[in-house]
Amino acid sequence: MSDIVVSLTKKAREMEAQALLYGYGYLINYFVIGSGGHDIGDPTLALPLDLEAEVLPGQFFGPAPIANKALISPTCPRWTCTIGIGEAVGNVSNLGLIATVVYIPEASILLDPAAVNPGSTAQVVTINAPATGFNANGHGFISGDKVVFSSTGTLPLGTPTSIDAAAEYYVVNVFPNSFQVSQTIAGLPIILTTVGSGIIKVRSALDDVFTYVGHGFTNADGVVFGTTGTLPSGLAAQVYYVIRATPNTFKISTVQGGAPVDLLTSGTGVLTVTDLNSVPVGAPVVGSQFLYAEANFPLMVKLASVITSFTITLQT
């Protein structure tokens, strides 16, 4: 197993200096490979590292997950990575560690995966003609269930109200393969006046919910997510907006007041949810990434004819 020593970038030193001021933390979970570490005409000739770089030049792939991490001393971390044959050849010869900002006290809450409810899979519904209900074979809903709708086109119009992706409805007039909805529990059904367009789906309103007692979020708050493991499937590194907030639960949307994001899994590790309104001025955004450290690949790694595992040791 080869050993590569990486050097902290200028950005990493700035981030470490500010960490005590803003109280954030970061995880080093990924590495990337880029070009520029060796002379393009001579792969044996290493070039000086650019420790002021924000990203690796000519990034070849990444971020790729680091296999594991261990401490070889109380202050010296070491990571293990695996690289395939031919992934570090020619002038493709930089290695970079990518750090992700994960937590700012007073601005973030921490969730266990058990607090994330992806719920059931959304069901496709059809509408044969106006004034009828929704058709979905074996839908499984019972009277009083709260549901939400989405569409790749338009949702149906109706009276006394139209179907809205941002609203919740109660199931009424249930049959094995069809149902209607009402604005209130056991209320009068909405009479559809159009059939809508695109693929129309329905799912339980209890799905896609985050639970945290006294979370303090309000509707339209901008939030970002980070994790010590993997994000729930359906989430990405972007800003979301709180919708349907109650004192202890909330959902999120990609736009203010929009339809909830469809969560497919609960994710792993500890999930960080940060209210952008509470982030101190000048503090990094939770979930943002930066080039933490870099190194040049040794020639033996570049010329390896087999899949190579190597350790990365941080030079502080």
C-alpha positions in Angstrom: 0.0 0.0 0.0 1.5 3.3 -1.1 1.5 6.4 1.1 0.8 9.9 -0.1 1.3 13.0 2.1 -1.2 15.8 1.4 -0.6 19.5 2.2 -3.3 21.9 3.5 -4.5 24.5 1.0 -4.7 28.2 1.9 -8.5 27.8 2.0 -8.3 25.0 4.6 -6.1 27.1 6.9 -8.5 30.0 6.6 -11.4 27.7 7.4 -9.7 26.2 10.4 -8.9 29.6 11.7 -12.5 30.7 11.4 -13.9 27.4 12.8 -13.6 28.6 16.4 -15.2 31.9 15.6 -18.3 30.6 13.9 -18.4 27.2 15.6 -18.8 25.1 12.4 -17.3 21.7 11.7 -16.4 19.9 8.5 -16.0 16.3 7.3 -13.4 15.0 4.8 -15.3 12.3 3.0 -14.2 12.6 -0.6 -11.2 12.9 -2.9 -10.8 14.0 -6.5 -8.2 13.5 -9.1 -7.1 16.3 -11.5 -4.4 17.2 -13.9 -1.5 19.5 -13.5 0.6 17.7 -10.9 3.3 16.6 -13.3 4.9 18.0 -16.5 2.7 17.1 -19.5 5.8 16.0 -21.4 7.5 14.1 -18.5 5.3 12.2 -16.1 8.3 11.7 -13.8 8.7 15.5 -13.3 6.5 16.8 -10.5 5.3 20.4 -10.5 5.0 22.6 -7.5 1.6 22.4 -5.6 -0.7 25.4 -5.9 -1.9 25.6 -2.3 -4.1 28.6 -3.1 -6.2 26.5 -5.5 -9.9 26.3 -4.8 -10.4 23.3 -7.1 -8.0 20.9 -8.8 -7.1 21.9 -12.3 -8.7 19.8 -15.0 -10.7 17.8 -12.4 -10.8 14.2 -13.8 -13.4 12.7 -11.5 -14.9 13.2 -8.1 -15.9 13.5 -5.5 -15.2 9.8 -5.0 -15.8 8.4 -1.5 -12.9 7.7 0.8 -12.9 4.1 2.0 -12.1 4.8 5.6 -10.3 7.1 8.0 -8.2 6.5 11.0 -6.0 8.5 13.3 -2.3 7.5 13.4 -1.8 9.9 16.2 -4.1 12.2 18.2 -3.6 15.0 15.6 -2.6 13.2 12.5 -5.5 11.7 10.4 -4.9 9.1 7.7 -7.4 8.1 5.0 -7.5 5.1 2.7 -8.5 5.4 -1.0 -8.6 3.1 -3.9 -7.9 4.1 -7.5 -8.5 2.0 -10.6 -6.0 1.1 -13.3 -5.2 4.1 -15.6 -7.0 6.7 -13.4 -3.8 8.5 -12.5 -1.7 8.4 -15.7 -0.1 11.0 -17.9 -0.5 14.5 -16.6 -3.6 13.4 -14.6 -1.7 13.4 -11.4 -3.2 15.6 -8.6 -5.0 14.2 -5.6 -7.3 16.5 -3.6 -9.3 16.0 -0.4 -12.7 17.6 -0.4 -14.2 18.9 2.9 -17.9 19.6 3.5 -19.1 22.1 6.1 -21.6 20.2 8.4 -22.6 22.2 11.4 -22.9 25.7 12.8 -24.3 25.8 16.4 -27.4 28.0 16.9 -28.1 27.8 13.2 -28.5 24.1 12.7 -30.5 21.2 14.1 -29.3 17.6 14.0 -31.6 14.8 12.9 -31.4 11.1 13.2 -32.5 9.1 10.1 -35.5 7.9 12.2 -36.8 11.5 12.2 -37.0 11.4 8.3 -40.1 9.8 6.9 -39.9 9.1 3.2 -43.2 7.2 3.5 -44.8 5.3 0.6 -44.3 5.5 -3.1 -46.6 8.0 -4.9 -49.4 6.4 -6.9 -50.5 7.4 -10.4 -54.1 8.4 -10.6 -56.4 8.9 -13.6 -59.6 10.9 -14.1 -61.9 9.5 -16.7 -64.1 12.7 -17.0 -64.9 15.8 -15.1 -67.2 15.5 -12.1 -65.7 12.0 -11.3 -63.1 11.2 -8.7 -59.6 9.8 -8.9 -59.0 6.3 -10.1 -56.1 4.2 -8.7 -56.4 0.4 -8.5 -55.9 -0.9 -5.0 -55.0 2.6 -3.7 -55.3 1.5 -0.1 -56.6 4.9 1.2 -59.4 5.0 3.8 -61.8 7.8 4.6 -60.1 10.7 6.4 -56.6 10.0 5.1 -54.8 13.2 4.3 -53.2 13.3 0.8 -51.2 15.5 -1.5 -51.1 15.6 -5.3 -48.4 16.4 -8.0 -48.4 16.4 -11.7 -45.8 16.6 -14.5 -48.4 18.8 -16.3 -51.4 20.5 -14.7 -53.6 19.4 -11.8 -57.3 19.3 -12.4 -59.5 22.3 -11.8 -62.6 21.9 -9.6 -65.2 23.5 -7.4 -65.3 24.9 -4.8 -61.6 24.8 -5.3 -59.1 23.3 -7.7 -56.4 20.7 -6.9 -53.2 22.5 -5.8 -49.8 20.8 -5.3 -49.2 23.0 -2.2 -52.4 22.0 -0.5 -53.5 18.9 1.5 -56.8 17.1 1.1 -58.9 14.5 2.9 -60.0 11.3 1.3 -63.8 10.8 1.1 -66.2 8.5 -0.8 -63.8 5.6 -0.9 -64.1 2.6 -3.2 -61.5 -0.1 -3.8 -60.2 1.5 -7.0 -61.3 5.1 -6.7 -61.9 8.0 -4.3 -62.7 11.7 -4.0 -61.2 14.4 -1.9 -62.4 17.2 0.3 -60.9 20.3 1.9 -62.1 19.1 5.3 -62.3 15.8 7.0 -65.6 14.0 6.1 -66.5 17.2 4.1 -68.2 17.7 0.8 -66.2 16.3 -2.2 -64.4 18.6 -4.6 -66.2 18.4 -8.0 -63.6 18.2 -10.7 -64.2 20.3 -13.8 -61.2 19.3 -15.8 -59.1 16.1 -15.9 -55.7 17.9 -15.7 -52.7 16.8 -17.8 -49.4 14.9 -17.5 -48.8 12.2 -15.0 -50.8 12.9 -11.9 -49.8 11.3 -8.6 -51.1 11.1 -5.1 -49.4 10.1 -1.8 -50.1 10.3 1.9 -49.5 13.8 3.4 -47.7 12.1 6.2 -44.9 11.2 3.8 -41.7 13.3 3.2 -41.9 14.7 6.8 -39.0 15.8 9.0 -39.6 15.5 12.8 -37.8 17.6 15.4 -39.5 18.8 18.5 -39.4 22.6 18.7 -37.4 23.0 15.4 -38.3 26.7 15.2 -38.6 26.8 11.4 -41.4 28.8 9.8 -42.8 28.4 6.3 -40.6 29.9 3.6 -37.4 29.7 5.7 -34.5 28.8 3.4 -32.6 25.7 4.7 -29.7 23.6 3.5 -28.8 20.0 4.5 -25.5 18.2 5.4 -24.8 14.8 6.7 -22.1 12.7 8.3 -23.3 9.8 6.1 -25.5 10.0 3.0 -28.3 12.5 2.4 -31.9 11.1 2.0 -32.4 10.2 -1.6 -34.2 13.1 -3.2 -32.1 15.8 -1.5 -29.1 17.6 -3.1 -26.6 20.3 -2.2 -29.0 23.2 -2.7 -31.3 25.6 -0.9 -34.8 24.3 0.1 -37.7 26.1 1.6 -39.8 25.0 4.6 -43.4 24.3 3.9 -46.3 22.9 6.1 -44.4 23.6 9.3 -45.9 22.6 12.6 -44.3 23.0 16.0 -42.5 19.6 15.7 -42.6 18.7 12.0 -41.9 20.3 8.6 -41.6 19.5 4.9 -39.4 21.1 2.3 -39.9 22.3 -1.3 -37.6 23.6 -4.0 -39.6 26.8 -4.2 -41.4 28.8 -1.5 -44.9 27.5 -1.1 -44.3 24.7 -3.6 -44.9 21.0 -3.7 -43.0 18.9 -1.1 -39.8 17.2 -2.2 -40.3 13.5 -2.7 -38.0 11.7 -0.3 -37.1 8.1 -1.3 -34.9 7.1 1.7 -34.1 8.4 5.2 -30.4 8.6 4.5 -27.6 7.6 6.9 -25.6 9.3 9.6 -26.6 12.5 11.4 -28.5 14.9 9.2 -27.8 18.6 9.6 -30.5 21.1 8.8 -29.4 24.8 8.8 -31.7 27.8 8.7 -30.0 30.3 6.4 -31.6 33.2 8.3 -29.6 32.1 11.4 -26.1 31.7 9.8 -23.7 34.4 11.1 -22.6 36.9 8.5 -19.3 35.6 6.9 -19.9 32.0 8.1 -19.7 29.3 5.4 -22.9 27.7 4.2 -23.6 24.3 5.6 -23.2 21.7 2.9 -20.7 23.8 0.9 -17.5 22.1 -0.1 -13.9 23.2 -0.5 -10.5 21.8 -1.5 -9.0 20.9 1.9 -5.6 19.4 0.9 -3.8 18.2 -2.2 -0.7 16.3 -3.3 0.9 14.9 -6.4 0.7 11.2 -7.2 4.0 9.3 -6.8 5.2 7.8 -10.0 4.5 4.2 -8.6 0.8 5.1 -8.4 0.7 6.6 -11.8 2.4 3.5 -13.4 0.5 0.9 -11.4 -0.9 -2.0 -13.5 -3.4 -3.1 -10.9 -6.1 -1.4 -8.8 -4.1 0.4 -6.1 -5.0 1.2 -2.5 -3.1 3.9 -0.8 -3.1 5.9 2.4 -3.3 9.6 2.5 -1.6 11.2 5.5 -2.3 14.9 6.3 0.8 17.1 6.7 -0.2 19.8 9.2 
